[in-house]
Amino acid sequence: MWSRYRQPRQRLDFLSALAYNVTIVTNIKAMLMSKVVSMRLQDEQMLRLQKVARTLSKTVSETSSLLLEEKLRENEFACIEFRSSPAGRFAYLKGSRLAVWQVISTARTYFEMDATQTATHFGRHVALVKAAFHYYQRFQEEIDTAIADHAESDFETLKRSIPNAQALSLGLE
């Protein structure tokens, strides 16, 4: 009778040890990928950070990391700033309503990535469009994902975000 229970227990101990070892390896990998940074915040700053975290549906830690990354990118790319939209947070050209993904999508589709033609189309200085191109070179996957997400959306998707949206037919056929 004892041997009947002994074998499953040994198997369970092996699986527990395996799970423990996998957890350790996973945690070591995570430690190599990121670093823990401690900082002191004033009470008001913490309240504001918590509010932003709630708005973004993220933890305070995730929000801190996101905001820091965005600020580092803004320092690296002088004509880029980050803003929230109903679809998420995106890189925008400073002083405009143009998201970087919109500029890149238009430049690719209509102007073969020509900065001068794209700038003329948007009525913006060519330096702003070049800033979008430089940002795209560095964060291509992010911008390509935003373009793909936009391509998948339709009027029904828009109506979920903007309930009063109405489709207009111009009859220009």
C-alpha positions in Angstrom: 0.0 0.0 0.0 2.8 2.4 0.8 4.5 1.9 -2.6 1.2 2.8 -4.2 1.3 6.3 -2.8 5.1 6.8 -3.0 5.4 7.0 -6.8 2.9 9.8 -7.3 4.5 11.8 -4.5 7.9 11.5 -6.1 6.4 12.6 -9.4 4.8 15.5 -7.6 8.1 16.5 -6.0 9.8 16.3 -9.4 7.1 18.6 -10.9 7.4 21.0 -8.0 11.1 21.2 -8.4 10.8 21.7 -12.1 8.2 24.5 -11.6 10.5 26.1 -9.0 13.5 26.0 -11.4 11.5 27.3 -14.3 10.3 30.2 -12.1 13.8 31.0 -11.0 15.1 31.0 -14.6 12.1 33.1 -15.7 12.8 35.6 -12.9 16.5 35.8 -13.7 15.6 36.5 -17.4 13.2 39.3 -16.2 15.9 40.8 -14.0 18.2 41.0 -17.0 15.6 42.7 -19.1 14.7 45.4 -16.7 16.0 47.2 -13.6 14.3 48.3 -10.5 14.6 52.0 -9.8 13.4 53.6 -6.6 12.4 57.3 -6.5 10.8 59.6 -4.0 7.6 61.3 -5.0 5.7 64.1 -3.3 2.2 63.2 -2.2 0.7 65.3 -4.9 2.9 63.7 -7.6 1.8 60.3 -6.4 -1.9 61.2 -6.6 -1.4 62.5 -10.1 0.5 59.4 -11.1 -2.2 57.2 -9.7 -4.8 59.1 -11.6 -2.9 58.7 -14.9 -2.5 55.0 -14.2 -6.2 54.6 -13.6 -6.9 56.5 -16.9 -4.6 54.2 -18.8 -5.8 51.0 -17.0 -2.2 50.3 -15.9 -0.3 49.9 -12.6 1.6 52.8 -11.2 4.8 51.0 -12.0 3.8 50.4 -15.6 2.6 54.0 -16.0 5.9 55.4 -14.5 7.9 53.3 -17.0 5.7 54.4 -19.9 5.9 58.1 -19.1 9.6 57.9 -18.6 10.1 56.1 -21.9 7.9 58.7 -23.7 9.9 61.6 -22.1 13.2 60.0 -23.2 11.9 59.7 -26.7 10.7 63.3 -26.7 14.3 64.3 -25.7 15.7 62.2 -28.5 13.3 63.4 -31.1 12.8 67.2 -30.6 9.7 67.5 -32.9 7.8 64.5 -31.3 5.4 64.5 -28.4 3.0 61.9 -26.9 -0.7 62.2 -26.5 -3.6 60.1 -25.6 -6.4 59.3 -28.0 -9.4 57.0 -27.9 -7.2 54.3 -29.5 -4.3 54.7 -27.1 -1.1 56.8 -26.7 0.7 57.8 -29.8 3.7 59.9 -31.0 2.5 63.1 -32.6 4.3 65.9 -34.5 4.6 68.9 -32.1 2.2 71.7 -32.8 -0.1 69.6 -35.0 -2.9 67.0 -34.9 -0.9 64.6 -36.9 0.2 61.3 -35.4 3.5 59.9 -36.7 1.7 56.8 -38.0 -0.6 59.1 -40.1 2.3 60.9 -41.7 4.1 57.6 -42.4 1.0 56.0 -43.8 0.3 58.9 -46.1 3.9 59.2 -47.2 4.1 55.5 -48.0 0.8 55.3 -49.8 0.9 58.5 -51.9 4.4 59.9 -52.0 6.9 57.0 -51.9 8.3 58.3 -48.6 9.2 61.7 -50.1 9.4 64.2 -47.2 9.0 67.3 -49.4 5.8 66.0 -51.1 4.4 64.8 -47.8 5.1 68.1 -46.1 3.4 70.0 -48.9 0.4 67.7 -48.7 0.0 68.4 -44.9 0.9 72.0 -45.2 3.8 71.5 -42.7 7.5 72.3 -42.7 9.6 69.6 -44.2 11.6 69.4 -41.0 8.5 68.1 -39.1 7.9 65.4 -41.7 11.6 64.4 -41.5 11.3 64.2 -37.8 8.4 61.7 -38.3 10.6 59.7 -40.7 13.5 59.6 -38.2 11.1 58.5 -35.5 9.8 55.8 -37.8 13.3 54.5 -38.6 13.9 54.0 -34.8 10.5 52.7 -33.9 9.3 51.1 -37.1 7.4 48.2 -35.5 5.4 50.5 -33.3 4.3 52.7 -36.2 3.6 49.7 -38.5 1.4 48.3 -35.8 -0.6 51.5 -35.4 -1.0 51.7 -39.2 -2.2 48.1 -39.3 -4.6 48.7 -36.4 -6.1 51.7 -38.3 -6.4 49.7 -41.5 -8.5 47.1 -39.6 -10.9 49.7 -38.2 -14.2 50.7 -39.9 -17.1 52.9 -39.3 -18.7 50.5 -36.9 -15.6 50.5 -34.8 -15.6 54.3 -34.9 -19.2 54.4 -33.7 -18.2 52.4 -30.6 -15.8 55.2 -29.6 -17.9 58.1 -30.9 -21.6 57.2 -30.4 -22.9 60.2 -32.2 -20.8 59.6 -35.4 -22.8 59.7 -38.6 -21.7 58.5 -42.0 -22.0 61.1 -44.8 -22.4 60.3 -48.4 -21.0 63.0 -50.7 -22.2 61.6 -54.0 -19.0 62.4 -55.9 -19.1 59.3 -58.0 
